[in-house]
Amino acid sequence: MSATHQSRRLVLSLYKDLLREGSKFSAYNFRMYALRRTRDAFKENKSITDGTLLQKSILEAKENLEIIRRQVIIGHLYQADKLIIEK
Amino acid sequence: MNLSILRLGITNNFFRQTRISQSVLYCRYSSSGNQKLQQFNIRDEVPDGRPLYLDAQATTSLDPRVLDTMMPFLTNFYGNPHSRTHYYGWETETAVEKARSDIANLIGADPKEIIFTSGATESNNIAVKGVGRFYGAKKKHIITTQTEHKCVLDSCRALEGEGFKITYLPVDKSGLISLEALDKAITPETSLVSIMAVNNEIGVKQPMADIGKLCRSKKVFFHTDAAQAVGKIPLNVNDMNIDLMSISGHKIYGPKGIGAIYIRRRPRVRVEAIQSGGGQERGIRSGTLPAPLVVGLGRACEIAQKEMAYDHKRIEYLSKRLIDGIMGQLEHVVRNGDPETSYPGCVNLSFAFVEGESLLMALKDVALSSGSACTSASLEPSYVLRAIGTDEDLAHSSIRFGLGRFTTDEEVDYTIDKTVKHVSRLREMSPLWEMVQEGIDIKTIQWSQH
C-alpha cells in the first residue's frame, strides 16, 4: 500500500515538474507541444497498474524531464522573436 | 542636375498616379458595402512578430529530443566512425550503428540494408541511376510517374540521355496511378519501377503494397521515394515488397543534410555507385559519415515510430479543423488530390478566382507555399496539379497547407481567419468573381483572342 502511495506521489511530482519545465520553452511551438504531450501521456497512462510498466514509464518521464531542462537552456541561448499569435 | 530634377518629377508623378489608382480600389471596396474590407491596405499590415509555420512538406523543425541526442556528437564525441584503431572512433561507430538499426526498425528492414546519404535527393539518384546503370546492359527501361519529385524525374531524364527508355505513367484526377497501366507498361526490358509513397504537393498516398506485389510478380525492382511518408504512415519493406526506399531526415523533425536509402539484400538489388571514394557504406556511398547528423536521423526515426499513432491522430484532427474552417466559410474551394487516400498533414486547396501568389503575399504572416519549395521561385503552375487535370486557373490559385507535430490549434484558427479574410478581399477585387455572383458561367464565355 505504501509502495503504491509512494509511486503515486512520484508520478504526480514528475507530472508537475514536466509541465513547469515545459512551460519554460522560449519557442512557442515546442512549449505548446511539451505541455500538450505531457498531459496526453499522463492521461493515456493513467490506468497503468503493472509494476514494471509503471517503472518504465517513470524512467521515461525522468529522461524527458532532463531533455526538456537542457533544451530549454539551449532555446534561451538562441532565442527568436515571438510569433505573431503570441503578441 | 536638370536630369535628376526631371527624374524626380517623374517619380513624384508616378507616385501620385499610384495613389490615384489605389483610391480607385478603395472605391471598389466601398461599393461592395463591406466595412471591414474598406479599410484594408496591404502596406499597413506590418506583421508584428514571426510568421506561423505551416509548410511541413518543405521542411520541419528539429525536434528538441533529436537535438539533445545530437549535441554530444557536436561537442565531445567527435571521432570518425570509420576509425577502427581508437576509442574515439568506436564510440561514434556504436552510435552510428544504433541509428542505423533505429531507421531499419521503422521500416521493417535489416540494419545492413540501410545506407546513409545526404538526403532523399541523393537517395533517389542512387536508386534510379544506380539500378538503371547496373542492369543497363540488358535492361534499358524504367517506369515512373508524372507526379514524382523533380529529382526522380531529372534522374530519369539523365538516363534518357544515356539511351534508356522511360515511361512516365499518368495519374487520374485523384492523383493515383492505375495498376493496370503499370502492369501494361512493364516489359522484359524493365529494370525498375519508381513510384513515390506520399506526394509532396497533394499528399496522395499510392497503393504501395499493390504496386510492390505487381513488381515482385514481374521480377522488377520497386523503388519508392518515401521522403514524405516515412515516420508518418506505417511502411514495411517486406509486407509491401519494396526493394529500394529513399528517406529524408529533415521531413521527420531530424537534421537537414542527412538521408538514407534502403537497398534490399534478399533478393539482392545491386546498384552502381555514383560517388567514388573510400568505399564506406558498402561502397555504395563513399565519404565519411556525418556522425551528428546520422545520430539525429536515427533518433528522429525512433521518435517517429513511437509517436506515429499519436501524431497521426493529432494531424488528422488539425487537418479536419483547417478544411472545415475554410470550406465552411468560403465557397468555390477545391481540395486537390483524393481526400480518402491522402496523408492529412498535406492540404492542397485551390481558391477559385484568386491568384495564388497574391494570396501568399497577403498571407505573409503565415509561412505557406503554393507547391514544392524547389519550384516556388517560378510562377509556373505546378506540374503535379497539371498531371491530375486541374484547370489552368485553379492550378494558379492553389495553396499547400502543411501541418506537423508542432502545429497548434491556435495556429490553424489564425490561418483559417486570415485565409478567409484575404480570399474574400481578393475576390471582391476580381471582375470574374463579380460575374460569378451575377450568375454568369465563366466557362461559357468566349474570350477574344489576343
Interface residues (C-beta under 8 A of the other chain):
Chain A: F25 Y28 N29 F30 M32 Y33 R37 D40 N64 I67 I68 R70 Q71 I74 G75 A80 D81 K82 L83 I84 I85 E86 K87
Chain B: P47 D48 G49 R50 P51 L52 Y53 S61 P64 R65 L67 D68 M71 Y310 D365 R405 F406 T407 T408 E410 E411 Y414
